[in-house]
Amino acid sequence: MNPSLFETRHGSDTALPLHRHGQPYAALVLAGEYLEFGPDGPVRCGPGSLVMHPPFHAHGNHFGRRGARVLNLALPLVSAAPAFSARQVPDLAVAREALGCGPAAPDAL
């Protein structure tokens, strides 16, 4: 198992207060929903949402009545860290492309 790739499960109507991560990472919503809040404003995330976070990006999460299952991927610290973004992806192939994994990356998504 790749230690930089892990799934989190969040209960219904729960929240994570404003926090930061020391390295860039991506979150792919597998099921459920949540509202991400921070300096970029509120972003509603549901199945297929791919959220990219630069290092130390302040954000919090409020999970909806169905909770959420989220696949988290820690990204390498490089000079070209991603800017905050959120977009819908139709499947894992598109998520891999957005993350720069390519189709043949063995230990990525």
N, CA, C and O of each residue as an XYZ file, in Angstrom:
436
protein
N       0.833     -1.190      0.000
C       0.000      0.000      0.000
C       0.878      1.254      0.000
O       1.910      1.301      0.669
N       0.470      2.231     -0.731
C       1.183      3.495     -0.821
C       0.781      4.364      0.375
O      -0.393      4.719      0.492
N       1.730      4.726      1.284
C       1.363      5.497      2.481
C       0.872      6.903      2.173
O       0.264      7.543      3.031
N       1.124      7.396      0.963
C       0.656      8.734      0.632
C      -0.760      8.718      0.057
O      -1.306      9.771     -0.271
N      -1.354      7.536     -0.066
C      -2.708      7.376     -0.579
C      -3.534      6.688      0.499
O      -3.228      5.564      0.895
N      -4.582      7.361      0.976
C      -5.406      6.762      2.025
C      -6.837      7.269      1.929
O      -7.093      8.358      1.415
N      -7.760      6.466      2.429
C      -9.174      6.819      2.415
C      -9.600      7.286      3.796
O      -9.188      6.718      4.807
N     -10.426      8.322      3.834
C     -11.023      8.758      5.092
C     -12.537      8.657      4.967
O     -13.107      8.853      3.894
N     -13.173      8.344      6.095
C     -14.638      8.281      6.163
C     -15.083      9.258      7.238
O     -14.545      9.285      8.345
N     -16.073     10.054      6.886
C     -16.557     11.089      7.791
C     -18.039     10.870      8.039
O     -18.801     10.623      7.104
N     -18.449     10.961      9.309
C     -19.837     10.732      9.691
C     -20.756     11.859      9.249
O     -20.309     12.945      8.878
N     -22.045     11.574      9.298
C     -23.029     12.571      8.891
C     -23.047     13.747      9.859
O     -22.914     13.589     11.073
N     -23.213     14.927      9.282
C     -23.316     16.177     10.038
C     -22.158     16.374     11.012
O     -22.353     16.822     12.142
N     -20.955     16.034     10.564
C     -19.755     16.282     11.364
C     -18.935     17.373     10.680
O     -19.222     17.753      9.545
N     -17.929     17.867     11.364
C     -17.122     18.944     10.801
C     -15.666     18.804     11.218
O     -15.352     18.258     12.276
N     -14.796     19.305     10.372
C     -13.381     19.473     10.701
C     -13.151     20.984     10.742
O     -13.443     21.670      9.763
N     -12.637     21.514     11.848
C     -12.416     22.960     11.931
C     -11.317     23.400     10.966
O     -10.616     22.573     10.384
N     -11.183     24.684     10.812
C     -10.151     25.255      9.948
C      -8.797     24.641     10.317
O      -8.416     24.622     11.487
N      -8.077     24.142      9.311
C      -6.783     23.495      9.542
C      -5.923     23.636      8.289
O      -6.384     24.128      7.259
N      -4.667     23.199      8.389
C      -3.706     23.258      7.281
C      -2.925     21.944      7.232
O      -2.773     21.254      8.240
N      -2.439     21.621      6.043
C      -1.555     20.471      5.847
C      -0.210     21.001      5.379
O      -0.162     21.964      4.614
N       0.873     20.398      5.819
C       2.209     20.881      5.502
C       2.671     20.594      4.093
O       3.661     21.170      3.642
N       1.975     19.712      3.379
C       2.377     19.434      2.011
C       1.144     19.471      1.117
O       0.020     19.346      1.602
N       1.349     19.642     -0.182
C       0.202     19.671     -1.085
C      -0.477     18.304     -1.121
O       0.169     17.272     -0.939
N      -1.777     18.312     -1.356
C      -2.487     17.044     -1.495
C      -3.752     17.226     -2.312
O      -4.235     18.340     -2.519
N      -4.271     16.098     -2.767
C      -5.510     16.075     -3.533
C      -6.510     15.217     -2.778
O      -6.141     14.237     -2.131
N      -7.782     15.595     -2.868
C      -8.873     14.829     -2.258
C      -9.899     14.535     -3.340
O     -10.396     15.448     -4.000
N     -10.215     13.252     -3.521
C     -11.217     12.818     -4.489
C     -12.400     12.264     -3.714
O     -12.257     11.289     -2.976
N     -13.570     12.878     -3.874
C     -14.770     12.440     -3.150
C     -15.326     11.196     -3.851
O     -15.678     11.233     -5.030
N     -15.396     10.096     -3.097
C     -15.915      8.839     -3.634
C     -17.419      8.714     -3.406
O     -18.137      8.190     -4.258
N     -17.894      9.195     -2.261
C     -19.321      9.101     -1.916
C     -19.643     10.171     -0.889
O     -18.754     10.660     -0.192
N     -20.912     10.532     -0.798
C     -21.343     11.529      0.170
C     -21.096     12.939     -0.327
O     -20.981     13.193     -1.526
N     -21.020     13.854      0.642
C     -20.862     15.260      0.266
C     -20.305     16.054      1.433
O     -20.430     15.663      2.593
N     -19.688     17.177      1.100
C     -19.253     18.106      2.138
C     -19.112     19.503      1.562
O     -19.025     19.695      0.350
N     -19.092     20.460      2.454
C     -18.848     21.852      2.106
C     -17.468     22.197      2.620
O     -17.201     22.105      3.819
N     -16.589     22.594      1.712
C     -15.253     23.023      2.109
C     -15.285     24.542      2.232
O     -15.799     25.232      1.352
N     -14.735     25.058      3.324
C     -14.736     26.507      3.519
C     -13.333     26.976      3.863
O     -12.537     26.246      4.453
N     -13.051     28.220      3.477
C     -11.745     28.809      3.723
C     -11.669     30.144      3.017
O     -12.697     30.707      2.639
N     -10.457     30.661      2.832
C     -10.298     31.986      2.220
C     -10.781     32.050      0.772
O     -11.021     33.139      0.252
N     -10.925     30.905      0.119
C     -11.392     30.873     -1.269
C     -12.910     30.831     -1.362
O     -13.467     30.751     -2.456
N     -13.589     30.887     -0.196
C     -15.043     30.818     -0.178
C     -15.520     29.392     -0.040
O     -14.706     28.469     -0.028
N     -16.820     29.191      0.064
C     -17.341     27.828      0.205
C     -17.335     27.094     -1.139
O     -17.627     27.672     -2.186
N     -16.995     25.808     -1.078
C     -16.998     24.948     -2.264
C     -17.760     23.687     -1.899
O     -17.383     22.977     -0.967
N     -18.839     23.405     -2.635
C     -19.626     22.194     -2.396
C     -18.972     21.036     -3.145
O     -18.723     21.127     -4.347
N     -18.694     19.948     -2.425
C     -17.991     18.796     -2.995
C     -18.863     17.553     -2.865
O     -19.383     17.263     -1.788
N     -19.022     16.827     -3.957
C     -19.782     15.582     -3.979
C     -19.016     14.534     -4.753
O     -17.866     14.764     -5.128
N     -19.629     13.381     -5.004
C     -18.945     12.314     -5.725
C     -18.351     12.823     -7.042
O     -19.032     13.468     -7.839
N     -17.075     12.519     -7.249
C     -16.385     12.964     -8.453
C     -15.680     14.299     -8.304
O     -14.998     14.734     -9.232
N     -15.825     14.964     -7.160
C     -15.102     16.224     -6.951
C     -13.643     15.918     -6.654
O     -13.335     15.076     -5.811
N     -12.748     16.605     -7.349
C     -11.314     16.501     -7.114
C     -10.855     17.861     -6.612
O     -10.932     18.853     -7.336
N     -10.377     17.907     -5.375
C      -9.966     19.160     -4.747
C      -8.454     19.126     -4.559
O      -7.915     18.200     -3.952
N      -7.781     20.133     -5.080
C      -6.328     20.239     -4.981
C      -5.979     21.317     -3.961
O      -6.524     22.420     -4.005
N      -5.068     20.995     -3.041
C      -4.648     21.931     -1.996
C      -3.146     22.184     -2.077
O      -2.362     21.235     -2.101
N      -2.733     23.451     -2.119
C      -1.307     23.744     -2.008
C      -0.867     23.553     -0.551
O      -1.722     23.425      0.325
N       0.423     23.531     -0.273
C       0.864     23.382      1.117
C       0.360     24.550      1.974
O       0.326     25.698      1.530
N      -0.024     24.231      3.199
C      -0.468     25.195      4.212
C      -1.732     25.957      3.830
O      -1.984     27.032      4.375
N      -2.524     25.433      2.916
C      -3.789     26.060      2.525
C      -4.801     25.871      3.659
O      -5.116     24.740      4.031
N      -5.307     26.975      4.206
C      -6.278     26.907      5.315
C      -7.648     26.517      4.767
O      -8.134     27.111      3.805
N      -8.263     25.512      5.387
C      -9.602     25.084      4.985
C     -10.238     24.275      6.108
O      -9.548     23.748      6.981
N     -11.543     24.188      6.073
C     -12.308     23.361      6.996
C     -13.365     22.631      6.187
O     -13.572     22.934      5.012
N     -14.037     21.667      6.815
C     -15.014     20.863      6.102
C     -16.244     20.632      6.975
O     -16.126     20.368      8.172
N     -17.415     20.734      6.368
C     -18.655     20.345      7.047
C     -19.309     19.270      6.194
O     -19.662     19.509      5.039
N     -19.468     18.082      6.773
C     -19.979     16.927      6.040
C     -21.497     16.880      6.148
O     -22.065     17.146      7.207
N     -22.141     16.540      5.047
C     -23.599     16.520      4.952
C     -24.223     15.343      5.663
O     -23.554     14.596      6.376
N     -25.514     15.192      5.456
C     -26.279     14.159      6.178
C     -25.854     12.741      5.813
O     -26.106     11.807      6.575
N     -25.205     12.564      4.645
C     -24.724     11.234      4.251
C     -23.259     11.015      4.607
O     -22.711      9.953      4.309
N     -22.610     11.994      5.238
C     -21.186     11.864      5.512
C     -20.411     11.876      4.210
O     -20.904     12.380      3.201
N     -19.199     11.326      4.217
C     -18.402     11.287      2.990
C     -17.304     10.245      3.082
O     -16.773      9.969      4.157
N     -16.972      9.671      1.925
C     -15.788      8.829      1.747
C     -14.878      9.586      0.798
O     -15.289      9.974     -0.296
N     -13.627      9.795      1.227
C     -12.701     10.622      0.450
C     -11.375      9.891      0.286
O     -10.813      9.377      1.253
N     -10.881      9.851     -0.948
C      -9.566      9.297     -1.234
C      -8.580     10.456     -1.224
O      -8.717     11.392     -2.011
N      -7.589     10.402     -0.341
C      -6.611     11.479     -0.155
C      -5.264     11.037     -0.705
O      -4.833      9.905     -0.487
N      -4.607     11.937     -1.415
C      -3.310     11.639     -1.995
C      -2.349     12.766     -1.648
O      -2.514     13.895     -2.110
N      -1.339     12.456     -0.828
C      -0.294     13.438     -0.527
C       0.571     13.593     -1.768
O       0.999     12.607     -2.367
N       0.821     14.831     -2.145
C       1.605     15.118     -3.345
C       3.022     15.529     -2.943
O       3.217     16.052     -1.847
N       4.003     15.304     -3.801
C       5.373     15.687     -3.451
C       5.513     17.198     -3.331
O       4.851     17.962     -4.033
N       6.390     17.607     -2.423
C       6.685     19.034     -2.268
C       7.628     19.437     -3.396
O       8.800     19.059     -3.405
N       7.114     20.198     -4.333
C       7.914     20.680     -5.458
C       7.666     22.172     -5.614
O       6.717     22.714     -5.047
N       8.502     22.820     -6.368
C       8.351     24.268     -6.528
C       7.060     24.628     -7.256
O       6.558     25.742     -7.105
N       6.520     23.703     -8.041
C       5.288     23.966     -8.784
C       4.094     23.313     -8.094
O       3.333     22.585     -8.731
N       3.926     23.571     -6.789
C       2.800     23.008     -6.046
C       1.494     23.523     -6.641
O       1.438     24.647     -7.139
N       0.435     22.697     -6.591
C      -0.825     23.113     -7.199
C      -1.455     24.293     -6.454
O      -1.298     24.433     -5.241
N      -2.161     25.125     -7.192
C      -2.981     26.163     -6.568
C      -4.266     25.497     -6.104
O      -4.592     24.402     -6.561
N      -4.998     26.138     -5.209
C      -6.276     25.569     -4.785
C      -7.201     25.504     -5.991
O      -7.328     26.472     -6.741
N      -7.841     24.362     -6.169
C      -8.831     24.215     -7.230
C      -9.777     23.085     -6.871
O      -9.438     22.198     -6.088
N     -10.959     23.128     -7.449
C     -11.940     22.056     -7.286
C     -12.628     21.877     -8.625
O     -13.045     22.847     -9.257
N     -12.742     20.628     -9.052
C     -13.403     20.340    -10.324
C     -14.044     18.976    -10.275
O     -13.694     18.150     -9.432
N     -14.978     18.732    -11.169
C     -15.626     17.429    -11.284
C     -14.823     16.575    -12.254
O     -14.396     17.054    -13.305
N     -14.620     15.316    -11.901
C     -13.979     14.375    -12.805
C     -14.924     13.192    -12.993
O     -15.494     12.706    -12.016
N     -15.104     12.718    -14.225
C     -16.074     11.651    -14.461
C     -15.607     10.267    -14.040
O     -16.430      9.381    -13.811
N     -14.281     10.069    -13.934
C     -13.775      8.753    -13.551
C     -12.317      8.861    -13.108
O     -11.709      9.929    -13.185
N     -11.769      7.738    -12.645
C     -10.393      7.731    -12.141
C      -9.368      8.054    -13.219
O      -8.323      8.629    -12.912
N      -9.634      7.703    -14.464
C      -8.686      8.001    -15.532
C      -8.487      9.513    -15.662
O      -7.361      9.979    -15.839
N      -9.567     10.270    -15.577
C      -9.469     11.728    -15.673
C      -8.802     12.292    -14.416
O      -8.030     13.247    -14.506
N      -9.090     11.715    -13.252
C      -8.438     12.157    -12.011
C      -6.933     11.922    -12.104
O      -6.149     12.789    -11.720
N      -6.520     10.755    -12.613
C      -5.091     10.453    -12.773
C      -4.425     11.467    -13.697
O      -3.315     11.927    -13.431
N      -5.108     11.809    -14.781
C      -4.562     12.785    -15.722
C      -4.410     14.153    -15.054
O      -3.389     14.820    -15.227
N      -5.429     14.572    -14.287
C      -5.382     15.868    -13.604
C      -4.239     15.922    -12.591
O      -3.655     16.981    -12.360
N      -3.926     14.779    -11.993
C      -2.844     14.715    -10.996
C      -1.479     14.491    -11.643
O      -0.459     14.507    -10.954
N      -1.451     14.286    -12.944
C      -0.188     14.049    -13.639
C       0.340     12.658    -13.441
O       1.537     12.423    -13.600
N      -0.541     11.707    -13.090
C      -0.112     10.326    -12.860
C       0.108      9.569    -14.159
O       0.994      8.718    -14.236
N      -0.671      9.861    -15.162
C      -0.575      9.120    -16.421
C      -1.135      7.728    -16.268
O      -1.317      7.261    -15.143
N      -1.411      7.055    -17.356
C      -2.067      5.750    -17.298
C      -1.201      4.615    -16.764
O      -1.736      3.598    -16.323
N       0.131      4.760    -16.792
C       0.991      3.626    -16.434
C       1.661      3.783    -15.074
O       2.546      2.993    -14.742
N       1.274      4.765    -14.284
C       1.916      4.944    -12.972
C       1.479      3.828    -12.038
O       0.293      3.740    -11.722
N       2.398      2.960    -11.578
C       2.018      1.782    -10.819
C       1.482      2.051     -9.418
O       0.587      1.334     -8.972
N       1.987      3.041     -8.713
C       1.587      3.238     -7.319
C       0.681      4.442     -7.117
O       0.430      4.837     -5.978
N       0.197      5.017     -8.171
C      -0.699      6.162     -8.041
C      -2.130      5.665     -8.052
O      -2.377      4.462     -7.975
N      -3.074      6.591     -8.146
C      -4.497      6.251     -8.114
C      -4.786      4.997     -8.847
O      -5.940      4.573     -8.914
